[in-house]
Amino acid sequence: MSGAGMSGEAGACALAAEPVAAERLPLSGLLALACAGFITILTEALPAGLLSPMSADLGVSRALVGQLVTIYAFGSLVTALPMTALTQRLPRRPLLLAAIAGFVVVNTITALTHHYAVMLVARFVAGISAGLLWSLVAGYASRMVAPRLQGRAIAVAMVGTPLALSLGIPAGTLLGQTIGWRWAFALMSLLSVGLLVWARLALPALAAPGAGARQTLGAVWRLPGMRAALLTMFLFVLAHNVLYTYIEPFAALSGAVAWLDRLLLVFGVAALAGIWITGLWVDRWLRVLVLASTVGFVLAALAFALWPASAWVLVLGTVVWGMAFGGVPTLFQTAVARRAGVAGDIAQSFVVTGWNLAIAIAGVVGGVMLETWGERWLPGVVLALLAATLVVVMRRPGAWAPTLDR
């Protein structure tokens, strides 16, 4: 997108009043945001399902192909906060469209290049686009609707994440193995082009939040309840990824490796149910849902710890785990949005940073546990982290209040 186009829309937004918040969910716009999340997650994880064909084509090891996922997460981790701070005075729609356009460019480069170094740079840039996009989605969704519908709107906007994890990644992997991994990434570019048109037509033009007031990262970080909400999110996501990242060796204890793909599909479908439940009640029962999600995950992890060799426990525990995790992005983004008010986009960049940091640390913690104590003890680490999560939720009720703390 050209600078002239962006500045033109900026002027229009400055002259026009903010669109009136809808009293009903604007599903077309919210689903466009959900599709943006779908493409973001699928772009991030697709190389993990195509390690062997990409390795053979590029002439590098499978471990190096795996680093294409790592560099993507690193791009989001190190740039989400500064990018959001630098762009906070820009109108939201052209900024979101620019992030989506980034996926068109990087997925096209990935599909065409034969040089691993070029692909590595493209994936880092993709991570930057992802960090920017995730910092915008929740704030965009909440500003499109009346306050009483904000949590539900965020839930709809976040539905692309479990869909990508449960359906998109297996489908993309199968497609890459059938017609070639390059065509899989090319298809991602085509989908992104279509999404650009859809988002431009379906999303309202929103001015920069805060009526031009520049918010500092430190001021947002110190808002009442903000650090408690972010710490709770960090601990929960860390616990989730310690187990999810190493689900294959843990599933081997019960002989489930042969049907691991179906187990992950079960997780994804259960996560969709969790999002649906969260969407119904998040605007009224945020703290209750955070507690219920944490307790549900505790019960699943406890069952895994007590009966690690039982395939039935693994399946039933995965259903409970998936339902507990499905609504988590919505819960924490809603809590942070309430704490931040007009500084919502900066607050969401804290969510992006904390989420990716938890993923990175979980890989290390889980890996160390795997090599020292063994996969049998992974649920024990999860239980310890969830116990800390419950302590924060119980001792900091202000982080989940229905209105902004002042």
Secondary structure in CASP SS format (residue, H / E / C, confidence):
PFRMAT SS
TARGET T0000
AUTHOR 0000-0000-0000
METHOD secondary structure of the structure
MODEL  1
M C 1.00
S C 1.00
G H 1.00
A H 1.00
G H 1.00
M H 1.00
S H 1.00
G H 1.00
E H 1.00
A H 1.00
G H 1.00
A H 1.00
C H 1.00
A H 1.00
L H 1.00
A C 1.00
A C 1.00
E C 1.00
P C 1.00
V C 1.00
A C 1.00
A E 1.00
E C 1.00
R C 1.00
L C 1.00
P C 1.00
L H 1.00
S H 1.00
G H 1.00
L H 1.00
L H 1.00
A H 1.00
L H 1.00
A H 1.00
C H 1.00
A H 1.00
G H 1.00
F H 1.00
I H 1.00
T H 1.00
I H 1.00
L H 1.00
T H 1.00
E H 1.00
A H 1.00
L H 1.00
P H 1.00
A H 1.00
G H 1.00
L H 1.00
L H 1.00
S H 1.00
P H 1.00
M H 1.00
S H 1.00
A H 1.00
D H 1.00
L H 1.00
G C 1.00
V C 1.00
S C 1.00
R H 1.00
A H 1.00
L H 1.00
V H 1.00
G H 1.00
Q H 1.00
L H 1.00
V H 1.00
T H 1.00
I H 1.00
Y H 1.00
A H 1.00
F H 1.00
G H 1.00
S H 1.00
L H 1.00
V H 1.00
T H 1.00
A H 1.00
L H 1.00
P H 1.00
M H 1.00
T H 1.00
A H 1.00
L H 1.00
T C 1.00
Q C 1.00
R C 1.00
L C 1.00
P C 1.00
R H 1.00
R H 1.00
P H 1.00
L H 1.00
L H 1.00
L H 1.00
A H 1.00
A H 1.00
I H 1.00
A H 1.00
G H 1.00
F H 1.00
V H 1.00
V H 1.00
V H 1.00
N H 1.00
T H 1.00
I H 1.00
T H 1.00
A H 1.00
L H 1.00
T C 1.00
H C 1.00
H C 1.00
Y H 1.00
A H 1.00
V H 1.00
M H 1.00
L H 1.00
V H 1.00
A H 1.00
R H 1.00
F H 1.00
V H 1.00
A H 1.00
G H 1.00
I H 1.00
S H 1.00
A H 1.00
G H 1.00
L H 1.00
L H 1.00
W H 1.00
S H 1.00
L H 1.00
V H 1.00
A H 1.00
G H 1.00
Y H 1.00
A H 1.00
S H 1.00
R H 1.00
M C 1.00
V E 1.00
A C 1.00
P H 1.00
R H 1.00
L H 1.00
Q H 1.00
G H 1.00
R H 1.00
A H 1.00
I H 1.00
A H 1.00
V H 1.00
A H 1.00
M C 1.00
V C 1.00
G H 1.00
T H 1.00
P H 1.00
L H 1.00
A H 1.00
L H 1.00
S H 1.00
L H 1.00
G H 1.00
I H 1.00
P H 1.00
A H 1.00
G H 1.00
T H 1.00
L H 1.00
L H 1.00
G H 1.00
Q H 1.00
T H 1.00
I H 1.00
G C 1.00
W H 1.00
R H 1.00
W H 1.00
A H 1.00
F H 1.00
A H 1.00
L H 1.00
M H 1.00
S H 1.00
L H 1.00
L H 1.00
S H 1.00
V H 1.00
G H 1.00
L H 1.00
L H 1.00
V H 1.00
W H 1.00
A H 1.00
R H 1.00
L H 1.00
A H 1.00
L C 1.00
P C 1.00
A C 1.00
L C 1.00
A C 1.00
A C 1.00
P C 1.00
G C 1.00
A C 1.00
G C 1.00
A C 1.00
R C 1.00
Q C 1.00
T C 1.00
L H 1.00
G H 1.00
A H 1.00
V H 1.00
W H 1.00
R C 1.00
L C 1.00
P C 1.00
G C 1.00
M H 1.00
R H 1.00
A H 1.00
A H 1.00
L H 1.00
L H 1.00
T H 1.00
M H 1.00
F H 1.00
L H 1.00
F H 1.00
V H 1.00
L H 1.00
A H 1.00
H H 1.00
N H 1.00
V H 1.00
L H 1.00
Y H 1.00
T H 1.00
Y C 1.00
I H 1.00
E H 1.00
P H 1.00
F H 1.00
A H 1.00
A H 1.00
L C 1.00
S C 1.00
G C 1.00
A C 1.00
V H 1.00
A H 1.00
W H 1.00
L H 1.00
D H 1.00
R H 1.00
L H 1.00
L H 1.00
L H 1.00
V H 1.00
F H 1.00
G H 1.00
V H 1.00
A H 1.00
A H 1.00
L H 1.00
A H 1.00
G H 1.00
I H 1.00
W H 1.00
I H 1.00
T H 1.00
G H 1.00
L H 1.00
W H 1.00
V C 1.00
D C 1.00
R C 1.00
W C 1.00
L H 1.00
R H 1.00
V H 1.00
L H 1.00
V H 1.00
L H 1.00
A H 1.00
S H 1.00
T H 1.00
V H 1.00
G H 1.00
F H 1.00
V H 1.00
L H 1.00
A H 1.00
A H 1.00
L H 1.00
A H 1.00
F H 1.00
A H 1.00
L H 1.00
W C 1.00
P C 1.00
A C 1.00
S C 1.00
A H 1.00
W H 1.00
V H 1.00
L H 1.00
V H 1.00
L H 1.00
G H 1.00
T H 1.00
V H 1.00
V H 1.00
W H 1.00
G H 1.00
M H 1.00
A H 1.00
F H 1.00
G H 1.00
G C 1.00
V H 1.00
P H 1.00
T H 1.00
L H 1.00
F H 1.00
Q H 1.00
T H 1.00
A H 1.00
V H 1.00
A H 1.00
R H 1.00
R H 1.00
A H 1.00
G H 1.00
V H 1.00
A H 1.00
G H 1.00
D H 1.00
I H 1.00
A H 1.00
Q H 1.00
S H 1.00
F H 1.00
V H 1.00
V H 1.00
T H 1.00
G H 1.00
W H 1.00
N H 1.00
L H 1.00
A H 1.00
I H 1.00
A H 1.00
I H 1.00
A H 1.00
G H 1.00
V H 1.00
V H 1.00
G H 1.00
G H 1.00
V H 1.00
M H 1.00
L H 1.00
E H 1.00
T H 1.00
W C 1.00
G C 1.00
E H 1.00
R H 1.00
W H 1.00
L H 1.00
P H 1.00
G H 1.00
V H 1.00
V H 1.00
L H 1.00
A H 1.00
L H 1.00
L H 1.00
A H 1.00
A H 1.00
T H 1.00
L H 1.00
V H 1.00
V H 1.00
V H 1.00
M H 1.00
R H 1.00
R C 1.00
P H 1.00
G H 1.00
A H 1.00
W H 1.00
A C 1.00
P C 1.00
T C 1.00
L C 1.00
D C 1.00
R C 1.00
END
